[in-house]
Amino acid sequence: MNIRTAVIGAGSLGQHHARILSQHPNSKLEFVIDADGKRAEKIAKANKTNCLIDFNDIIGKIDAAVVAVPTPFHYQVAKPLLQNGVHCLVEKPFTLNVQEAEELIEIASAKNLILQVGHVERFNPAVIAAAPFINNPKFIEVNRLGPYDPKTNQIGVVLDLMIHDLDILFYLVKDKVVSFEAHGAKILSDTEDIAKVRLKYANGCVADVSASRVTLEKYRKIRIFQPDSYVSIDYAGKNLKIYSKKAGKEKMTSLFDIDIKKPKLPPNEPLFYEIDNFLTNIIDGKKPTIAGEQGRDAVELAVNILKNMVL
């Protein structure tokens, strides 16, 4: 099935959406749209498709769109698309606030459209492989650190980076946050550039989450501690290690009492599988893995963190 698709926003991430949509067997990439006409033309030419400046010009000509414009414009781009029957994959963070998210969810539901949010880490092969090993986590430590990118300075590090991990934590812990402490600092921009949050969940799990965009090298890891095992995920390296007590060992006497599993992971590109999931859901009429509701929940928690952050 050829779904007529478009990418709105041809920036650092949008260009990869365009590449994948131009190659996917279920997609016919019709347009690349960007306010920067030269940028749109360049990415469109690379993917052998058409370029436009105004996204309104594609209404009635496509079936589905990826919204990869800067975050403050997600809502105002996605809303008219949904109102005109276009399935949407909206990059993270879904919206700037819960009210905008709720409105987009309501429109998509009323028109029976697929509304997916681009929390791409859910499609990271290390995360997918780790999920069956997660059982009643007690403590989780997350670090997502990297260099400053001026293109994202319209939002702070919580909405820019940490929101990935807030979504992953909902997925792994499967319970609601009952309290949190949040601290941050403005270093290079007018918004928080570094943040540390301690989340406490209803089931007793505690998660320490750190995000920084004032670190020279990328470092993206999550460690899950639970009864009898410890799971370590390297997001960036796409690798997974599971440390657990050997069967029959009631007490630890040495490191030889530990089993270490290093599952071999497929060299999958998470963004490809995110887009594949989007297109498959359109064809099958199934709820996305990360629907608008999941995107809204991550935004709601992120906004609450920002409101209560000590700067």
Secondary structure, 3 states (H helix, E strand, C coil): CCEEEEEECCCCCHHHHHHHHHHCCCEEEEEEECCCHHHHHHHHHHCCCEEECCHHHHCCCCCEEEECCCHHHHHHHHHHHHHCCCEEEEECCCCCCHHHHHHHHHHHHHCCCCEEEECHHHHCHHHHHHHHHCCCCCEEEEEEECCCCHHHCCCCHHHHHHHHHHHHHHHHHCCCEEEEEEEEECCCCCCCCEEEEEEEECCCCEEEEEEECCCCCCEEEEEEEECCEEEEEECCCCEEEEEEECCCCCCCCCHHHEEEECCCCCCCCHHHHHHHHHHHHHHHCCCCCCEHHHHHHHHHHHHHHHHCCEC
